[in-house]
Structures are given as C-alpha cells and as structure tokens.
Amino acid sequence: MGEYYMWVNVDRKEYISPNDFNYGNKRWESMYRGNEFLNALRELLSEEWKGDHVFFMGDEKGISADTENETLRILYLDSVAFGYPEDGFDTVCESYKNVSAQFKAAEAEARKEILFYLEDLEQGNPYNTYNEYGVDAAAPFDGLFTRSGKDFLYTINYTKKLCYSFQKTRIMSLDNKELEHSDPLPILMAYGRVSDTGAWVGDIIGVSNELPDGYDLLEEIHIDW
C-alpha cells in the first residue's frame, strides 16, 4: 500500500489530509503545482498556521526520544503525553484536529466522514466515536467548507532565509530533468520511512507575494525523483 502522509501543525495540534481533498496519501501524489490541497496548506500558512512548526508526516516512521529536530521534538512530547511514546502518527490521528473540512474542496469526503461519526455517536458505538474534525454534534456543518485555498508567488523558509518561486526557480530531478509541474514542498518537508528526512523539516516555512528582504531566491531545487 505504501506510506501515507499528511500535513501536521504540531503547535496548534492540527492537520490536513490529502485524502479529504480526493488526492492520494502517498508522498508524491499531491505534488502537482497549484492543487487544491497545497493551496489549502498555503492559505493556512498565510493565516492561522503562520510561524508554526509544520511538516509532511508519514505513517511508518516513529520519532526517536533523542531527536534534536524542534518540530519532531514537540510531537514526540505529545506522543508521550498521549500514551503512545514515539508513535507520532497515531498521536496526531487520535488527538489532533483535522481542519481539512474548512475547505470547499474537501467537502465531499469530509462530509461523509462527519456523517459516519454522527451515526456512530447516535448508535453509541464505542469503537469509532473520535471527533476527527472537532464538530459540534448539534450543528455539525456550521462554518465548514467555506474556504477556497490560496496560491502565492513565493514559498519561504524563514529559518534558513531561503525561498523559491515557480517563475524563477527550476525544480529538478536527480538526473537533472526539469519538473515543470511539480511542487517540491512535500519533499522538502517530508518525514517518513520511504526517504531521507526533508531538508526543511524542523524549519519555519511560509508564503508571500513579495520577495522578503535579505532572503536568497533559489535558482534550482533538486528533489529525490
């Protein structure tokens, strides 16, 4: 089946899942530039997730107790507090809030899952009543599916003072072929079993339509493709 990924904010204890947006959960299945899932991520990064520790987490790699990566360290401590030491994925799935349902593009999938939750709640099913989307059972769809996502000219690494732009940065494969339709962010921010930890995992990232002063605009980014 392969390793499944989702974007996680360890500061706000929130995440978004590509499956809710009808994209595959594997690392490369939501890399297409400007897709609804990455636009949702970028809108969050420009607003309530701004300045937070965010990464693209796989479900097959634990988090070591001795990690020095700040983002992973926060999640490791959450896993201990939740009773699943080193199991970051289950900690997120069972204790963080899925905010995908804020976005119109996630309505079809998220609405179905919310209805399953409400049915289990009504029937008193003790095995499947985790409120993944944090809805109010009395008005479960209030405030949901209202956002459309956003795109920006620049994706920024505030920690390293780097940024890239699809207008000016070439995205390259390991054999030096230009990937004209790929967004490298899911590779740069990935943490999982199937690949090396992304070069930006642990960094603070963001978005902007202006080139920040004092930041280097990357001419090329090579990804493991």
N, C-alpha and C positions, 0 to 999 in steps of 0.2 A: 504493500500500500504506500510506503514511503512516509517520510517525516512531515508532519503538519505544523504550520506556522500561523502566528497571529501577532499583531502589533500590540504591545503592552506598555502602559504607563505605570511605573512602579511607585511614583509619588502620589498620584491620585487614585491608585488601585482600580484602574480601568483598562479596558482593552477593546479592540475591534477585530472581527474575524472576517477573512475573505469569503468564507462560506456564506455569510449573511448577504454578501453582495453578489452571490452566484459566481464566484471565482473559486478555482481550486485552492486547496490549502497548502500545496507544496511550495517550496521556496521560490521557484521560478514562475509560478502560474499567475501571479499578479504583478509582473514586472513591466507590462505594456504601458508606455507613457500615457499619462492623462486618463487612466482608467478611473472609474467611479470610486473604487476602493482607495487608491492612492490619493485621489482628490479629497476624500473624506479625511484621510490622515493629515493632509496638508492644511485643511481647514482647522482641524483640531490643534495642529502645531502653531497656527497663527493666532489662536484664541486661548481656550482654557488649558491646553497642553503646553503652552509656550513656556520655555525654560525648564521643563521637566525632563526626567530621565526616562527615555523611551527606547525600545528595541524590538526587533522582529524575532520572536521566540519560537523555537522548535519544541516538539513534544517528546523528544527522545534523548535529551541530554540533561543530566542533573546539574546542580550548581554546587560546587565544592565549598566546604566550610571555610577554606583558606583563600577564597578568591579575593583579589585586591581591586577588581573592577567595581567601581562605585555602584553602577546600575545593578549588576548581579548581586552585589553585597546586600542591597536593600531587599531584593526579592528573596535571597537566602534567609535573611532575618524574618521576613514574613512567613516563609515556609516553616521555620522553627516555631514561630508563634502559633501557626495554624495546626501544627502537629504532623507536618509532612517534611521533616528536615531534608534538604537538598532537592526536593521534588517541586521545582518551580511551576511546572505546567499544571499539575493538579491544584496547587495552591491558587493559581490565577483562575482556573476554571470554576473552582468551588467557593472562592471568597472575594474575587474582584467583580466589578460590574461591567457587563458588556454594553457599550454605548453605541454599537452599530445601528440600533433602532432609531437613533436620532435622524438618520439619513433616509431620504426618499428611496434611494437606490437599493436599500436593504429591506424595504417593506415586505416584499413577497415572502422571503424566507423568515424574517424576524416575526412577522405577524403569525405565521404558522406555529413557530416555537412558543410564542406567548399564549396562543390558544391551547396548545398542549399543556402548558404549565397551569392555566386556569382550569382545564378539565381535571388534571391530577389533583389540584387543590380542592375542587368541588367534590371529588370522589374520595378524598382523604388518603390518597396514595402516598405512603411514607417514603417511597424509594425515589421519587422523581419530582420533588416539590421545591428544588432550589430555584430561587427567583433570579435567573441569569441576567435579565435586563433591568431588574430593580423596579418593576412596575407596581402601581397601586391597583390591587385586585378590583377595587370599586370603580376605577376609571382607567383601565389598563393601557389605553391607547392615547390618552391625553398627552399632548406635547411631543408625540413621536412622529417620525417620518416627515419632518419639516425642513431639513437642511439638504442642500444640493451638492456640497463639496466645493472646493476651490483649487485653482492651479496658480502657480507663481513662477516668476522668471528665474528666481534663484533658490536653490536649496543650500542651506548654510550649516556649517559645523562651527558653532560658537567656541567650542573648546580648542580646536586646532586653528581657528581663524582661516578656514578654507570655505570655498563654495563652488558650486557648479551650476551651469546653465545649459539647457539643451541647444540654445542658439550659438553658444561659443565653446562648449566643452564636447570633445569627442569621446563617446563611450565605446571602448574597445574590448574585444575578446582576447583571450590569452594568445591566440595565433594572429593578433593584430588586424582582425577584421572589424570594421566599424559596425556597431549595433545601433542602427538608426531608430529603432522603435523601442529600445529597452531603457528602463529607468534603473540606475544602479543602486538606489537606496535600499531595496530589500536585500541586496548582497552586502552592502557596507554596514548594515545594521543587524545582520543575521547572527543568531547564536543557536547552534544545534549540532546534531551528531554528524550530519552528512557533509559538512565543510568546516574549514577553519573559521574561527570567530571573526566576524566582520571587522574591518579596520576602524570603524567608527563606533563600535559597541562601547558603551560607557561614556560617550561624549554627549553634550547637549546640542541638539540639532533644531533647526527652524527653517522658516521660509520668508521670502521678501520679494517685492518687485523692484527693489533698489539694491545696487551693489554696495555692501557695507564698507565704510572707510577702514583702511588698514587690513582688509582681508584679501587673500590671494585667490584669484579665479583660476581654477584648474583648467589646463588645456586638454588633458586626457585623463580618463579613469579606466583602468584595466580591471575587469572582473573575471572570476573563475568560470568561464563559459566555454 
